[in-house]
Amino acid sequence: MHVIKLKPLKEFWLRRSDAEGQLKAWYQEVEKASWKTTAELKERYPAASIINSEVAVFNICSNKYRLVVRINYSRAVVYIRWVGTHAEYDKIDVENV
């Protein structure tokens, strides 16, 4: 998979240094992945929330932080849409972020 917009991850871990290691590990792992379906994503990340056929939410730092992505499986592209605290996540419209 090709991850688009790494900048939001970097900006977040500069503010929340405890997330840096997990966000970097997530990025490196996703870059090596080749998911074709949401089922394949769930095999590797069973705690991820599948919002719809394109939007997934990953738990970072034991669900302290949330990472929202939009995935185009046919093009093998993952777009970083949002990253923040769990409390901030509760205030957003995850499908339209």
Residue frames as qw, qx, qy, qz and C-alpha x, y, z in Angstrom:
[[0.000, 0.891, 0.453, 0.000, 0.00, 0.00, 0.00],
 [0.378, 0.335, -0.031, 0.863, 1.13, 3.53, -0.64],
 [0.272, -0.697, -0.518, 0.414, 0.45, 5.92, 2.24],
 [0.221, 0.623, 0.214, 0.719, -0.48, 9.49, 1.25],
 [0.231, -0.790, 0.037, -0.567, 0.00, 12.49, 3.54],
 [0.716, -0.152, -0.524, 0.437, 2.48, 11.33, 6.15],
 [0.122, 0.439, -0.203, 0.867, 2.70, 14.95, 7.37],
 [0.590, -0.566, -0.064, -0.572, -0.31, 14.69, 9.74],
 [0.906, -0.269, -0.290, 0.152, 1.33, 11.74, 11.49],
 [0.579, 0.195, -0.266, 0.746, 4.61, 13.62, 11.92],
 [0.145, -0.532, 0.069, -0.831, 2.84, 16.72, 13.20],
 [0.768, -0.508, -0.182, -0.346, 0.90, 14.62, 15.68],
 [0.879, -0.209, -0.278, 0.327, 3.89, 12.75, 17.09],
 [0.349, 0.379, -0.233, 0.825, 5.75, 16.03, 17.53],
 [0.413, -0.519, 0.082, -0.744, 2.91, 17.09, 19.85],
 [0.866, -0.326, 0.200, -0.322, 2.38, 13.66, 21.41],
 [0.175, 0.628, -0.757, -0.043, 5.77, 11.97, 21.56],
 [0.529, -0.147, 0.799, -0.246, 4.35, 8.79, 23.10],
 [0.784, 0.463, 0.302, -0.282, 2.60, 8.09, 19.76],
 [0.235, 0.747, -0.519, -0.341, 5.73, 8.38, 17.60],
 [0.200, -0.309, 0.925, 0.097, 6.90, 4.77, 17.83],
 [0.496, 0.333, 0.783, -0.175, 3.49, 3.25, 17.15],
 [0.496, 0.771, 0.100, -0.387, 2.68, 5.64, 14.29],
 [0.142, 0.667, -0.662, -0.312, 6.04, 4.96, 12.65],
 [0.304, -0.100, 0.947, 0.009, 5.55, 1.21, 13.06],
 [0.552, 0.545, 0.545, -0.318, 2.01, 1.45, 11.63],
 [0.389, 0.796, -0.217, -0.410, 3.30, 3.43, 8.64],
 [0.003, 0.517, -0.826, -0.225, 6.13, 0.99, 7.91],
 [0.399, 0.105, 0.905, -0.106, 3.83, -2.01, 8.17],
 [0.539, 0.654, 0.384, -0.367, 1.11, -0.51, 5.98],
 [0.263, 0.739, -0.451, -0.426, 3.65, 0.44, 3.30],
 [0.041, -0.304, 0.938, 0.160, 4.50, -3.29, 3.05],
 [0.510, 0.272, 0.726, -0.373, 0.87, -4.47, 3.11],
 [0.136, 0.059, -0.671, -0.726, -1.17, -5.42, 0.05],
 [0.351, 0.325, 0.722, -0.500, -4.75, -5.43, 1.27],
 [0.058, -0.175, -0.706, -0.683, -7.40, -6.11, -1.36],
 [0.443, -0.578, -0.552, -0.405, -10.41, -6.00, 0.99],
 [0.385, -0.655, 0.280, -0.587, -11.49, -4.83, 4.42],
 [0.960, -0.261, -0.035, -0.099, -11.44, -8.48, 5.50],
 [0.790, 0.266, -0.254, 0.491, -7.70, -8.65, 4.78],
 [0.025, 0.629, -0.294, 0.720, -7.14, -5.47, 6.78],
 [0.702, -0.513, 0.137, -0.474, -9.10, -6.97, 9.71],
 [0.953, -0.007, -0.255, 0.163, -6.98, -10.14, 9.60],
 [0.567, 0.285, -0.331, 0.698, -3.92, -8.06, 10.46],
 [0.031, -0.182, 0.344, -0.921, -5.66, -5.40, 12.59],
 [0.271, -0.451, -0.845, -0.098, -8.63, -7.06, 14.31],
 [0.187, -0.587, -0.489, 0.618, -9.15, -4.04, 16.60],
 [0.027, -0.060, 0.304, 0.950, -9.47, -1.65, 13.65],
 [0.401, 0.527, 0.558, -0.500, -12.95, -0.26, 13.10],
 [0.207, 0.197, 0.677, 0.679, -14.30, -0.55, 9.58],
 [0.231, 0.403, 0.287, -0.838, -16.61, 2.44, 9.13],
 [0.739, 0.541, 0.128, -0.380, -17.50, 1.68, 5.51],
 [0.921, 0.275, 0.169, 0.219, -15.87, 0.11, 2.45],
 [0.524, 0.663, -0.124, 0.519, -13.31, 2.93, 2.30],
 [0.159, -0.749, 0.321, -0.557, -12.86, 4.27, 5.84],
 [0.808, -0.223, -0.500, 0.215, -11.04, 2.52, 8.67],
 [0.282, -0.846, 0.246, -0.380, -10.01, 3.66, 12.14],
 [0.739, 0.133, -0.560, 0.350, -6.91, 2.34, 13.88],
 [0.612, -0.788, -0.064, -0.009, -6.25, 2.39, 17.61],
 [0.517, 0.553, -0.390, 0.525, -2.90, 3.91, 18.52],
 [0.071, 0.339, -0.635, 0.690, -1.29, 3.57, 21.96],
 [0.084, -0.265, -0.919, 0.280, -3.94, 1.19, 23.30],
 [0.020, -0.710, -0.645, -0.282, -6.79, 3.31, 21.95],
 [0.272, -0.605, -0.212, 0.717, -5.49, 6.52, 23.55],
 [0.133, 0.501, -0.303, -0.800, -5.29, 7.93, 20.02],
 [0.698, 0.450, 0.549, -0.095, -7.27, 7.23, 16.85],
 [0.117, -0.374, 0.565, 0.726, -6.06, 7.27, 13.25],
 [0.643, 0.547, 0.419, -0.334, -8.65, 7.65, 10.48],
 [0.174, -0.323, 0.674, 0.641, -7.73, 6.60, 6.95],
 [0.739, 0.485, 0.097, -0.457, -9.50, 6.30, 3.62],
 [0.461, -0.280, 0.785, 0.306, -8.39, 3.28, 1.58],
 [0.687, 0.508, -0.224, -0.469, -8.61, 2.74, -2.15],
 [0.774, -0.224, 0.591, 0.036, -8.02, -1.00, -2.30],
 [0.807, 0.514, 0.263, 0.126, -7.95, -1.25, -6.10],
 [0.390, 0.843, -0.216, 0.303, -5.20, 1.39, -6.32],
 [0.797, -0.190, -0.363, 0.444, -3.43, 0.20, -3.14],
 [0.168, 0.474, -0.161, 0.849, -3.50, 3.69, -1.62],
 [0.439, -0.614, -0.583, 0.301, -4.08, 4.70, 2.01],
 [0.087, 0.654, 0.038, 0.751, -4.92, 8.35, 2.64],
 [0.308, -0.264, -0.608, 0.682, -4.31, 9.71, 6.13],
 [0.125, -0.698, -0.462, -0.532, -7.45, 11.68, 6.95],
 [0.386, -0.766, 0.113, -0.500, -7.15, 12.46, 10.66],
 [0.660, -0.060, -0.634, 0.398, -5.23, 11.60, 13.81],
 [0.223, -0.595, 0.203, -0.745, -6.04, 12.71, 17.33],
 [0.165, -0.164, 0.811, -0.537, -7.00, 11.77, 20.83],
 [0.073, -0.355, -0.929, -0.076, -9.90, 9.47, 21.54],
 [0.035, 0.636, 0.494, -0.592, -11.82, 12.41, 23.07],
 [0.148, 0.484, -0.292, -0.811, -11.27, 14.49, 19.91],
 [0.073, -0.019, -0.900, -0.429, -12.35, 11.54, 17.77],
 [0.047, 0.494, 0.830, -0.256, -15.68, 11.43, 19.57],
 [0.133, 0.689, 0.214, -0.679, -16.40, 14.94, 18.27],
 [0.101, 0.401, -0.559, -0.719, -15.74, 14.38, 14.53],
 [0.837, 0.353, 0.139, -0.395, -17.83, 12.98, 11.71],
 [0.547, -0.388, 0.683, 0.289, -15.50, 10.10, 10.90],
 [0.654, 0.420, 0.594, 0.209, -17.06, 9.38, 7.49],
 [0.365, 0.874, 0.213, 0.240, -16.53, 12.94, 6.28],
 [0.442, -0.803, 0.194, 0.349, -13.26, 13.96, 7.88]]
